[in-house]
Amino acid sequence: MSTLEEWGATITETTAYRTPVIAYNIPGLRDSVYQHLCLHVSGLGDVEQLAKAITHLLTDHELRSRLAENAYRHT
């Protein structure tokens, strides 16, 4: 997870391989993805919120599949 990108190229590259994304809700990352393509973590550096998002993505198979497919179609 990058926090220093101005555009979020890693997100664009990742979604091309049907990999769901968890991204901080910060300029650059926020601007390079849409809500239906990834999970946003609102607090930059909030490790607890990040852990919850990771757990949610790993345990909710339907969500993970939907985000992955939406991301792939969008790229």
NUTI-828528 format. One record per residue (C-alpha): residue number from 0; residue in one letter; x, y, z. Coordinates in steps of 0.05 Angstrom, whole numbers, plus 5000, padded with zeros to 4 digits. Layout:
N
<palum seq="NUM" type="a" x="X" y="Y" z="Z"/>
...
//
This chain:
75
<palum seq="0" type="m" x="5000" y="5000" z="5000"/>
<palum seq="1" type="s" x="5030" y="5064" z="4977"/>
<palum seq="2" type="t" x="5017" y="5132" z="5009"/>
<palum seq="3" type="l" x="5062" y="5175" z="4966"/>
<palum seq="4" type="e" x="5036" y="5166" z="4895"/>
<palum seq="5" type="e" x="5006" y="5225" z="4858"/>
<palum seq="6" type="w" x="4964" y="5180" z="4813"/>
<palum seq="7" type="g" x="4963" y="5110" z="4842"/>
<palum seq="8" type="a" x="4996" y="5071" z="4785"/>
<palum seq="9" type="t" x="5002" y="5010" z="4829"/>
<palum seq="10" type="i" x="4927" y="5008" z="4835"/>
<palum seq="11" type="t" x="4917" y="5012" z="4760"/>
<palum seq="12" type="e" x="4968" y="4957" z="4748"/>
<palum seq="13" type="t" x="4940" y="4913" z="4803"/>
<palum seq="14" type="t" x="4868" y="4916" z="4779"/>
<palum seq="15" type="a" x="4889" y="4892" z="4710"/>
<palum seq="16" type="y" x="4903" y="4825" z="4743"/>
<palum seq="17" type="r" x="4835" y="4821" z="4779"/>
<palum seq="18" type="t" x="4866" y="4836" z="4845"/>
<palum seq="19" type="p" x="4821" y="4875" z="4894"/>
<palum seq="20" type="v" x="4851" y="4938" z="4924"/>
<palum seq="21" type="i" x="4850" y="4969" z="4992"/>
<palum seq="22" type="a" x="4870" y="5042" z="4988"/>
<palum seq="23" type="y" x="4876" y="5100" z="5035"/>
<palum seq="24" type="n" x="4826" y="5155" z="5020"/>
<palum seq="25" type="i" x="4879" y="5206" z="5002"/>
<palum seq="26" type="p" x="4891" y="5249" z="4939"/>
<palum seq="27" type="g" x="4921" y="5208" z="4883"/>
<palum seq="28" type="l" x="4897" y="5142" z="4908"/>
<palum seq="29" type="r" x="4826" y="5167" z="4917"/>
<palum seq="30" type="d" x="4828" y="5198" z="4848"/>
<palum seq="31" type="s" x="4853" y="5135" z="4813"/>
<palum seq="32" type="v" x="4798" y="5088" z="4837"/>
<palum seq="33" type="y" x="4723" y="5086" z="4844"/>
<palum seq="34" type="q" x="4686" y="5062" z="4905"/>
<palum seq="35" type="h" x="4659" y="5000" z="4869"/>
<palum seq="36" type="l" x="4731" y="4979" z="4851"/>
<palum seq="37" type="c" x="4763" y="4979" z="4919"/>
<palum seq="38" type="l" x="4756" y="4986" z="4994"/>
<palum seq="39" type="h" x="4776" y="5054" z="5020"/>
<palum seq="40" type="v" x="4811" y="5062" z="5087"/>
<palum seq="41" type="s" x="4795" y="5133" z="5110"/>
<palum seq="42" type="g" x="4848" y="5145" z="5163"/>
<palum seq="43" type="l" x="4918" y="5150" z="5135"/>
<palum seq="44" type="g" x="4962" y="5109" z="5181"/>
<palum seq="45" type="d" x="4902" y="5079" z="5218"/>
<palum seq="46" type="v" x="4929" y="5008" z="5225"/>
<palum seq="47" type="e" x="4867" y="4982" z="5260"/>
<palum seq="48" type="q" x="4821" y="5006" z="5204"/>
<palum seq="49" type="l" x="4870" y="4976" z="5153"/>
<palum seq="50" type="a" x="4869" y="4909" z="5188"/>
<palum seq="51" type="k" x="4793" y="4909" z="5189"/>
<palum seq="52" type="a" x="4791" y="4924" z="5115"/>
<palum seq="53" type="i" x="4840" y="4867" z="5100"/>
<palum seq="54" type="t" x="4801" y="4819" z="5143"/>
<palum seq="55" type="h" x="4736" y="4839" z="5110"/>
<palum seq="56" type="l" x="4765" y="4829" z="5041"/>
<palum seq="57" type="l" x="4795" y="4761" z="5058"/>
<palum seq="58" type="t" x="4732" y="4734" z="5091"/>
<palum seq="59" type="d" x="4678" y="4762" z="5045"/>
<palum seq="60" type="h" x="4688" y="4720" z="4983"/>
<palum seq="61" type="e" x="4630" y="4752" z="4946"/>
<palum seq="62" type="l" x="4656" y="4822" z="4958"/>
<palum seq="63" type="r" x="4727" y="4801" z="4937"/>
<palum seq="64" type="s" x="4701" y="4770" z="4873"/>
<palum seq="65" type="r" x="4657" y="4830" z="4857"/>
<palum seq="66" type="l" x="4713" y="4881" z="4869"/>
<palum seq="67" type="a" x="4762" y="4840" z="4828"/>
<palum seq="68" type="e" x="4715" y="4833" z="4769"/>
<palum seq="69" type="n" x="4695" y="4906" z="4771"/>
<palum seq="70" type="a" x="4767" y="4927" z="4774"/>
<palum seq="71" type="y" x="4786" y="4883" z="4715"/>
<palum seq="72" type="r" x="4729" y="4909" z="4672"/>
<palum seq="73" type="h" x="4746" y="4981" z="4688"/>
<palum seq="74" type="t" x="4820" y="4977" z="4668"/>
//
